[in-house]
Amino acid sequence: MIFRAWISLLALLLATAPVQAQTWPDKPVRIVLGVPPGGGLDVLVRGIAAELSAKWGQSVVIDNKPGASGLIAAEGIANATPDGYSLLATTDQIYMGNRYQFKKLPYDPDKSFANITIMARAEQFLLANPTVPASTLPELIAADKQKPGSLAYGSWGDGSPPQFVYEMLNKSAGTKFLHVPYKGVAPVLAALTGNEVQLSVGSSGVAGGLMKAGKVKALALAAKERSPLFPDVPTTTEAGHPEIQAFIWFGLAAPAGTPPAIVDKISADVRAIVAEPAFTERFVTTPGWKRIGSTPAETDEIIRSELPLIRDMSAAAGVKPQ
């Protein structure tokens, strides 16, 4: 009798799951962001929210909770009711970088979230001041070895992409690039164009204008595939350094335990929006990003595959958890 009761309960749950997805949402949905208004992720998610509001017939509200490398926003969603009405606009930092930068997280990066999709990805170029006697990554390595320690790179702090890239090169290629930290991306670019530092990294959205104007030059794209916007720039993988990868990606997640039917519905609807050419052009291509549109399962696999890469670069950079 007990066995039959459990079977009946399981059948009931399986039968109600599709109904939940069909009737959801019947009230406003909130998307929490760990960044202030106006930045790239904020603009992208607001564009998504407007399209979802029209598609669902319900308000999709943006709730900015910046600070602490996204920990405040992530903790809030990790502890939210798993009903699909509270979502998190994620970045790779939430899942990977933070676990190596903080001794203790207020959420579990492996268990606290049901991943919905990765919407877009911004890969980073290795940038140099025009005075640097190199036009490719191998030439840069050779230039440093001729005068070890003569070239400095600017970063925006421990665990930032420039530190990952150049300290990994120091480890794998035997270079001696020097680290000069600044208080943000803008000061780093100003220092790079002014030749205070000779090297850094940046996405096409951040540095594309400087690259086109000849104020900085791109030596390589820290990725596996070339950028469609700058197809003449070879990748670090082509240059024989596949261990050098630098990127930021933007996704959506729900609290762990959210019904899979609801997660799948949100994912399908967001992926359909991101795939629309007009939306892609306005919110993805214009900032210089790459459209992804991954399924929940594909998102899980991307995180699993990239985690060892971030772990190794964190170790090479000597990042000490705070």
Beta strands, then each sheet from edge to edge (+ up, - down):
strand 1: 29-33
strand 2: 60-64
strand 3: 86-91
strand 4: 113-128
strand 5: 152-155
strand 6: 178-181
strand 7: 199-203
strand 8: 217-221
strand 9: 247-255
strand 10: 290-291
sheet 1: 2+ 1+ 3+ 9- 4+ 7-
sheet 2: 2+ 1+ 3+ 9- 4+ 8-
sheet 3: 2+ 1+ 3+ 9- 4+ 10-
sheet 4: 5+ 6+
end
